[in-house]
Amino acid sequence: MSPSTGKLDEEYVQNSFHTYLKSSLTQAKVEKLIEDQVLASAQADLMITGPALCLYFAALRCTTNPPSVPLPRATKSAPPLELSPDNCPPAFLGFLAVWAATVPRIQGLIPQDQHDLARIICGLEPVAIPPNSECAGIAADLRAVAIEISQRRTFQDRYASDLQAALDAGASSSGLKVKTSFVPPPLYSDQLFPESSGYEPKKFASPSSSSVLSAFPSRTPSPTILTQDTPEIDFIRETLYSALAVVLEHITASRDHNPHPLARLFKYDPPRAHFAAVSLAILEVATMQGIILPDQNAIMCVSARELGGHKLTPDTCPEPLRPFMMELIAIGRDAQVMQDEDNEATIKAIERGNEDIPEPRFERVQAIITNGVRVSGVIADDRCRTRKRSVEGRAVAFANRVNALGLSISRIKAFRDREKEVFDVLGPRP
């Protein structure tokens, strides 16, 4: 603990979190919430499930009011310590605040609903019929915090050892030692900004599809399931690149008069800004007119070779790419419905003469993706802090879906190999 500030050391808090994370993953394995093959996999959602489970188990164990977290002793003779708002490092204060708000909600659930909450966090169906709708909202909040935690490089570098510890706990059914295949996602900040000497805008090409495509060298084959023989990934990738160009143009164009929230983040936390920009690009694709065609279960992808684009459906994609395609189409459909509902609610409020027009839910989703659950240790902004949340936490849950898809995209080698070049050409300098 720092004598001058009274705050705990960040590294000590991180070490404590990973100690609890290992035990939480092990407990989830024992309770059959997560199977060995999932722990050994490299699926992106695992980066969210693990931290969310850790927060869930910590809430069940909490015995203080206001909520705090007992920390492992650094030595046997060290006095007991609890992580509280008074001694929490600023970088983690937002996480602690959101977690603390879920503690009474979690402890107020009956045991069956608490177990269902754990199942929902792990992507399993609840057992109760009908399920308690409060569980979905709590799970959304915990997963939102987990998404933020998963973007910290210190977490990514240590998560493989946490997963391996859970795999090693207890013998596998085959008797063979299972190894996790998790590897941290690429670190973009060094490649993107090798000379960080102040925030200076870079010259970039027009965000039109042709200029974005021509800005990069031709793709070389890579030893993945999405190889040169699967052009479908090219269509999806270039569509997302075009949307990413629009997002980055908004960030750089608003630098002087009304800076975009991500402009500052690109300077102080480039990896977090990079991730938010990719998720906003997914929203751009989801709502851009004529791109997502829900009634046809298709995406009209950008194509430099076909006038009007190339229509792509899940059936025409390789099997490993289909879940990604289906979720992107589903997000597009739900985003369009959300915007229609927002417009209808605004019109009705105006017709009734209401001065307090409800904030569009789609804008709340954008704010959550942009600001996350914390910015420099405080909870997002006033709009996020005071927003009217439904029991299901629909805006948070939808933002989580977009962010989870963003994690999946960043782990596709065919996408991330040239994604760095997109940010290098079109992105702002910190």
Salt bridges, closest charged atoms under 4 A:
GLU10 OE1 - ARG152 NH2 3.72
ASP36 OD1 - LYS29 NZ 3.42
ASP45 OD1 - ARG143 NH2 2.58
GLU134 OE2 - ARG105 NE 2.91
ASP141 OD2 - ARG105 NH1 2.96
ASP141 OD2 - ARG389 NH1 2.86
GLU148 OE2 - ARG272 NH2 2.71
GLU148 OE1 - ARG374 NE 3.84
ASP157 OD1 - ARG153 NE 3.36
ASP162 OD2 - HIS18 ND1 2.58
ASP234 OD1 - ARG219 NE 2.94
ASP234 OD1 - ARG237 NH2 2.57
GLU238 OE2 - ARG237 NE 3.71
GLU238 OE2 - ARG418 NH1 3.47
ASP256 OD1 - ARG255 NH1 3.40
GLU306 OE2 - HIS310 ND1 2.70
GLU319 OE1 - ARG322 NH1 2.75
GLU327 OE2 - ARG401 NE 3.06
ASP334 OD1 - ARG333 NE 3.52
ASP334 OD2 - ARG401 NH1 2.76
GLU341 OE1 - ARG361 NH2 2.89
GLU344 OE2 - LYS348 NZ 3.21
GLU359 OE2 - ARG383 NH1 3.79
ASP382 OD1 - ARG385 NH2 1.99
ASP417 OD2 - LYS413 NZ 2.68
GLU419 OE2 - HIS274 NE2 3.26
ASP424 OD1 - LYS202 NZ 3.30
